[in-house]
Structure formats: structure tokens, C-alpha cells
Amino acid sequence: MTPGDRELVAQLCAARAGVRIDPEKSYLIESRLAPAARREGFGSVADMLAMLRERREDKLAWSIVEAMAQSESAFFRDREPFALFRDEVLPALARVRGGEPVRIWSAACAAGQEVYSLAMIVEDERGRLPGLKVELFGTDIGERQLEKAQSGLYTQFEVQRGLPIRQLVRHFEQSDDMWRVSPRLRQMIRWRRVNLVADLSTAGRFDVIFCRYVLSTLVEPMKGRLLINLARALSPEGYLFLGDQESAAGLSDAFEPVSGRPGLYARNPAYRVAA
């Protein structure tokens, strides 16, 4: 790949999805785009990019962006946010909603481990929270990621990353040398392809939004846009979970941190969401 090729990829990802790509990281770009080039029928990444320059085909452009935007995913990643959701956030919102569904959104669900982790917590807590109703949503920008998430099928290595054996036995079924999430959990989740920096005005309102390790991957102008979009989608009593070391400070006044709860944000009461 030439420097011009790498710059084209970086510009395309920033323009379409706000994703920051360092054009100097040639190995990263090549390794992520090589499978996409093969799927699209090209002999090399350079051939694929040459075709993109020639035809500017929308489907091909998104194939490249999705390949570069794919993110790491693991069950119960970092653990603390999931414990906070289980012990404090979910019970509090269940009381506030008074029998109405608590709406939970995994906004960059990747291969599905995060939203399935939330679904497991919901199922395990039903006995402690009688009458609990929940609506779960998983979205991602990548179609292939969403396909894997919807299948609920994971390798032994994937389930070993963060998934307690008790949860594996209770919520998964073995399928040859793979593990599949139980039909009960899979049916709890609605899936949709969403670009988080595009117009989210039709996304609806949510009580909990997990948008972890997205903010830190964006180019600067898109960080504020993402937070504004999330503020529009979050109910006034709702909570936003960001990733470890991620912060909304200095990017938007839409959120304020919850004291003593790193990574947890609430809507700023003084902030008014524009129509």
C-alpha cells in the first residue's frame, strides 16, 4: 500500500463514521483490509482501493470502513461497570419505571458479548426484582459483527475471556466445539445497524446506554457529536456508561459524572437537548 492509499482509508473512515485511523500504521490497515479485499473478490488491498478511487461505490466504501472500525469485545469487560449496572443502576431504574420496561442499549455491541452480558444479568436478577421488564438493544456499524452477534455462537477462546463458568453453564449450549447463547437470551435482544455519529433522532429513548471504548476511537470533531447524539437518546433519569479512562469532560456539557462511579454519567439537568 502506498502512503496515498493509507491516507485514503483514513479520510474515508473519518468522513463516514468519525473513526480515527493513523495512516502511518500500515500493518494495522493492511491486516484489517486484507480479509475485506478477499471477500470483495480483489487480489490485493491495493486493487480494492484502486477500484474505490475509480468507481466510488458506496457498498465498497462501507466494506472498508466496517473492516477498519471493528472493535475488540469480551464478556463482562472490566467487570466493574457490569457490577454497578447489576447492583445500583438496574434496581434504581426498575423502581423509577414502576412496571414499565427499562430500555437498555449496547450502542457499539461489536460481536455481541457486551449486550449478552447485560442480558445474563437481567435474567439472573429477575428473582430479586419481581415484575422487572427490560428491553435490550444491540447496535453496531459493522454488518458482519452484527451477524456474529445475532448468531450467538462463540469459540472456546471467546467464552473463556471474562465469562464465569457459572454463567457459561447456565446461559450457553455446547455446539460441537463452539458455544451458543441460549435461545431465551437471544430472543431478548433487538439488533440494528447504526452509525453513531449520524442522525439518531429516530433511535428512541433509552434508560441505560453502554457506549464504551467508542469515544476514544473518534476524530476530535466527532466526539462532541457522539455525545450530543447520546444525550438526545438518553432519558432524563438515565445513565451513560463510557469506557475505562474515557471522559465526556471538555467535549460536551450534556453529561455530568456520577460521583464515586468512574465511567458512569448522568444527563446534566441544565442541558437542553436541541430538537
Secondary structure, DSSP 8 states (H G I E B T S, - for coil): --HHHHHHHHHHHHHHH-B---TT-HHHHHHHHHHHHHHTT-SSHHHHHHHHHHH--HHHHHHHHHHHH-----TTTTSHHHHHIIIIIHHHHHHHHTTS-EEEEETT-TTSHHHHHHHHHHHHHTTTSTT--EEEEEEES-HHHHHHHHHTEEEHHHHHTT--HHHHHHHEEEETTEEEE-HHHHTTEEEEE--TTS--TTS--EEEEE-TTSGGGB-HHHHHHHHHHHHHHEEEEEEEE--TT---TTT-SSEEE-TT-TTEEEE-TT-----
